Amino acid sequence: MITSLTVLLFVVCMLLGACVGTLSGLLGIGGGLVVVPALTFLLPVFGIAPTVVMPIALATSLATIVLTSSASAWRHFRLGNVHLEAVKALVPGMMLGGILGAGLADRLPHDWLPRLFGVIVLAMALQMSLNRRPYRARPLPHWLRLSFAGTLIGTLSSLAGIGGGSFTVPYLHWRGVSMHQAIGSASAGGAVLALGGMVSFVWLGWRQTEPLPALSVGYLYLPALLGVVSTSVWMTRVGAQLAVRLPTAQIKRIFAVFLVIVGVSMLLK
């Protein structure tokens, strides 16, 4: 049943989606760093039971990432900003990690997840800020090492309902991939990672016994999903164009500041 509250939530999520799409194109993130904190605040306001807010926020975030990251990756691919060798090695592990992370998230106490994520994000921001080593292109490590890294990235990202760009971008840049290609590659990998996590959360939602809101598919909440993607997919064009125009050093500063803000906000929840 569609109520006035549902329609209002849809409109608010459209505004949220515009912000998500721009950040996805600019920083290579799927938007979960914005969507998850926003939904954990919004959903209780619109009458969703607190006991299911976190898994619904994670599942819905991952579903938006599938579409937003796919759009962002396509735009970066057309701009020549996707490192195909890195993506091919990372993607199988990221898909597996996405499935494993969703299973762990369903078993861990829900109040652990924001704090765990906040600590990881702050550590990444510190690494990004202190890494003064100039970019130097060099061969990537063996595909097995990349695949293992992809699995770890996928697991941590699915636990937090994000597309993995916050982990993939600094990792690839550390491995000698240019910042612009790291961002484009993170978008491509994030779409696959999020698909695995989303499917797992839908299945886990069907199996649990607590009542879910109307218009839900498992833990996936359709009004929030449709509101976010209705604007986010189109706004990735703006972010991708900004990523090409801005110098690497400026993108790194923006990325580090963004991670600090999100990490602190999750720790304070």
Helices and strands as residue ranges (DSSP letters): H 4-27, H 32-45, H 50-78, H 84-107, H 112-130, H 143-160, H 165-174, H 179-207, E 216-217, E 220-221, H 222-245, H 248-267
